[in-house]
Amino acid sequence: VTIQEDGSEPETYTIVGAAEADPRKGLISNESPIGKALLNRGCGDKVNVDAPGGSFKVVVIKVE
């Protein structure tokens, strides 16, 4: 999934199970705040992510 936070460059992640997660390689857990927020979303969706460091909004650019 490719997302973009307002004012930032697009970022691409692969959502995986917790055991496979490696954020440095772009693999985020489906149990993480951003992973949970992106599940079942589609292109153009505006998503609010409630993370430990504070909430932020992203737009889903592409889903593969």
C-alpha positions as CSV (number, residue, x, y, z in Angstrom):
1,V,0.0,0.0,0.0
2,T,1.3,3.5,-0.9
3,I,0.2,6.3,1.4
4,Q,1.0,10.0,1.7
5,E,0.8,12.2,4.7
6,D,0.1,15.9,4.0
7,G,3.3,17.7,3.0
8,S,5.4,14.5,2.8
9,E,6.6,12.2,0.1
10,P,4.6,9.0,-0.6
11,E,5.6,5.9,1.3
12,T,5.1,2.3,0.3
13,Y,4.5,-0.5,2.8
14,T,3.6,-4.1,2.8
15,I,1.3,-5.2,5.5
16,V,2.3,-8.5,7.0
17,G,1.8,-10.6,10.2
18,A,3.5,-9.6,13.4
19,A,6.2,-12.2,13.1
20,E,7.3,-10.9,9.6
21,A,7.3,-7.2,10.5
22,D,10.4,-5.2,9.7
23,P,9.6,-1.5,9.4
24,R,13.1,-0.7,8.1
25,K,12.3,-2.9,5.1
26,G,8.8,-1.4,4.7
27,L,7.1,-4.5,6.2
28,I,4.5,-3.3,8.8
29,S,2.5,-5.5,11.1
30,N,-1.3,-5.8,10.6
31,E,-1.4,-5.3,14.4
32,S,0.5,-2.0,14.4
33,P,-1.5,1.3,14.6
34,I,-0.8,2.2,10.9
35,G,-1.4,-1.4,9.8
36,K,-4.8,-1.6,11.6
37,A,-5.8,1.8,10.2
38,L,-5.0,0.7,6.6
39,L,-6.7,-2.7,6.5
40,N,-9.7,-2.8,4.2
41,R,-9.0,0.7,2.8
42,G,-8.9,1.7,-0.9
43,C,-7.4,4.3,-3.2
44,G,-8.4,7.8,-2.2
45,D,-9.4,6.9,1.3
46,K,-8.4,9.4,4.0
47,V,-7.3,7.5,7.1
48,N,-6.7,8.7,10.6
49,V,-3.9,6.8,12.3
50,D,-3.8,6.8,16.2
51,A,-0.2,6.1,17.0
52,P,1.6,6.3,20.4
53,G,3.4,9.5,19.2
54,G,0.1,11.1,18.3
55,S,-2.5,10.8,15.6
56,F,-2.0,11.8,12.0
57,K,-3.8,11.6,8.7
58,V,-2.8,9.9,5.5
59,V,-4.3,9.4,2.1
60,V,-4.2,6.0,0.4
61,I,-2.5,6.5,-3.0
62,K,-2.3,2.9,-4.3
63,V,-3.2,-0.6,-3.1
64,E,-1.5,-3.6,-4.7
